[in-house]
Amino acid sequence: MSEVSAWFREKVSRRGLLWGGLAAGGSAIAGTAAGQSVHSGHGAASAAGAVPPPAHLAAHGSMITVGDVDNERNGFDPSRMVTDWETGSVSTLPDGRILRTFEIEAVDKEIEIAPGIMFPAWTYNGRVPGPALRATEGEHLRIVFRNSGSHPHSMHFHGIHAARMDGVPGAGLISPGEEFVYEFDARPFGCHLYHCHALPLKRHIHKGMYGLFVIDPDPVRHVDLADVARSRLLGTPENAEWQEFAMVMNGFDTNFDNENEVYAVNTVAHAYMKRPIRIVRGRPVRIYLANVVEFDPINSFHLHANFFDYFEQGTTLTPTLRTVDLITQVQAQRGILEFTYKDHETGLYMFHPHQSEFTELGWTGMFDVVEAVA
Ligand SMILES: [Cu+2]
C-alpha cells in the first residue's frame, strides 16, 4: 500500500471510530459531509431531547456535534472563558513595585469535551485550558501552586526566569499534596503560555495542563509606540475599545491511541458554532491565540472573509505579518491577531484551522458581527 493510501485508510478508520463511539454514547455528529442530510441531523437532535440547531447551522450545512455539553458540571463555559482573564491579586512591594499573586491548584477532573464524551483531565483550577493569566510587564509575579492531583505536576512558564523557577524536575515539580511558589518578573511582554513539565510530557500536556500567560506591555517603557502599548494594557480606556478574546487550540485523545478524536478551541467541540462569539462591527478585535495540540505536528487559524495582522509570540508592538488570513502554529507557538469587521456587513463569519479534519472533529467557530450589543 502506498504511503498516501495508508494515511487515508488510517484517517478514515479514526473518523469511523469517533462516529461509532458517539452513536454508542447516545450522541451523534450530524452533517452533510458524512452522507447525512442536515435534516436528519435535526432528527437526531430531537431524538436525544435536544433543541434543534439554530438556523445558521442548517444554513451552513455544517458537520457539528449534536446536543449540548453540561457547562455547569464542567465548571467552565467556553462562551465565558473566551473573555475571562485571571489577573490575580495585587499589592505593592517595599521598593514600590507591583506584586501580582496568582493561586493555582492542580486537580483531577472528568470533563465533557463534546456532548456525551467525557475525558479524564488533569487541570489547573478545575478548567481546561487553565486560567488565562494576565500581568503587566515589569511587575513581580508570585504563583502559589498546590498539587491536589494524583500525579506529580509543575508549572513551566514560557518567560524569562531563574533555572530554579523553571517548573522542570528539581525546580518546582511537586508531588501530590505539596506546594511550590514560583517567583519572577513579568517579561518579556507578549502572548505566552504555561504548562506542566512532568514526565511523560506528552501525557501531562494533553491531559489538560496548559493555559495562556499574557504580559501586557508597559507604555512607559515604549515611548515611541506608547499608544499601541496602551491599547494592549488591560484596564486602560484605549484597551476597553478592543474586543479581546483568549483562545487555546487543543485536542483530546479519548481512547489513548496517541491520536486526537476531538479538536477544539477552548476545549468544547463546536462550542462557538452553537454560540457564536459576538463582535460589535465598529470596534477592533484582538485574539490571544496559542496552540497546545499534542500528536499532530501543526495547527492553524483561518479567518473568513477578512484579513488580519499577526504578532508572533506578541513580543513586538508592530506586526510580524501583515494582511494575512491564515497563520500556522506548532505546539506552544502563539501570537496575537488583530482585525476589524468595521467595513463589512453584519453577519456570521467563520474561523477554523485549514486542516479540514480538525474542523470536522470540533475545531471550528463563528463570529457574529453585529451593529451594537443590545
Ligand atoms: Cu502534570
Residues whose N, C-alpha, C, O or C-beta is under 5 A from the ligand:
A	BS01	CU	P152 H153 S154 C196 A198 H204 M209
